[in-house]
Amino acid sequence: MNQPNKIKVSIVGGSGYAGGELLRLLLNHPHVEVTQITSRSMAGKKVTLLHPNLRKATELRFIKPEELVECDLLFLAMPHGEVMGRLDEYLGKAKKIIDVSADFRLKNPADYPRWYDLIHPNPAYLDKFVCGLAELYREKIRTADLVSCFGCEATCSILSLYPLYKENLIDGPVFLDVKIGSSAAGAKSSAASHHPERANSVRSYKLTGHRHMAEIRQELAAANIFLSATAIEMVRGIVVTAQIMLNKDLNEADILNVYRQYYQKESFIRIINEKAGIYRFPEPKLLAGTNFCDIGFEKEEGTNRLVVVGAIDNLVKGTAGQAIQAMNLMYGWDERLSLEFMGLHPV
């Protein structure tokens, strides 16, 4: 497949954390030129006013969305609910689209009133968007023109549980405890993100009915998965702790073999199987800025209880990195391009 050496890419919704992270990663991509980045409120101003880490890396200025010109690929980093009604407009601007919002993640139109309290205006397109998680949909992504990425909590949860569900090893419901950093709430401030309220806090905010359960249940084909979310004093990162009962008497070596069967060749999944040291289980602070998903587990002696722990950077593997990994597949490039950063320690 002959592909261009360099494609022209635009980012719609560049004032948020997801848009800024997309730009940061794309600026180092050998086959990408970012030509436009939109923000209605910041139009005409330098991108580095909102993303100061990119000083000297780009001279781009924000433009209004209606000033977009045609490009090869559009990344859509808009708030949930804003893309679905304007899809035709974006389809006229690019040959390929990657959406990081929730607008085309769910395949059943009836799920949107239940989980997002809205009627989907473009239900015919739900099946046309390919899910953007490379580890599950690599071959479909390669030939896709429309890709929709999963949410960060869903990404970490799905990858952590996928091998166990594929091998039919789970007995009964699974309970997910998700602890998440403040950047997952977005760049727009709120009472919950106000520093005096967020600092020194471990605050449960969605014990039941979390909307990301819809994606997790959809992808794992399981209705009895339950998620509770807690905000913690961390900027980047998610850690998921899953409580599972196995339907077979497996030891930890058996479970390790299951995970290796699915993930040993995956560039961005690391199975953490340490027996010593303070980082025996996945730790999100070690993943800041990386596209890795770390997965670990412990089997309780004398029972069939298994505790699985997964961790990611919500802005990279949970958003921008996932999207760029999908882009690399769509254009036939090495899917690791611009995503090779290994993280920092200590942080």
Secondary structure, DSSP 8 states (H G I E B T S, - for coil): ----SSEEEEEESTTSHHHHHHHHHHTT-TTEEEEEEB-TTTTTSBGGGT-GGGTTT---B-B-GGG---EEEEEE---TTSSTTSHHHHHTTEEEEEE-SSTTT-S-TTHHHHHHSS--S-GGGTTTSEE--HHHHHHHHHT-SEEE---HHHHHHHHHHHHHHHTT-B-S-EEEEEEE-GGGG-SS--GGGSHHHHTT-EEEEESS--THHHHHHHHHT-S-EEEEEEEES-SS-EEEEEEEEBSS---HHHHHHHHHHHHTT-TTEEEE--SSSS-SS--GGGGTT---EEEEEEE-TTSSEEEEEEEE-TTIIIIIHHHHHHHHHHTTS-TTTT------S--
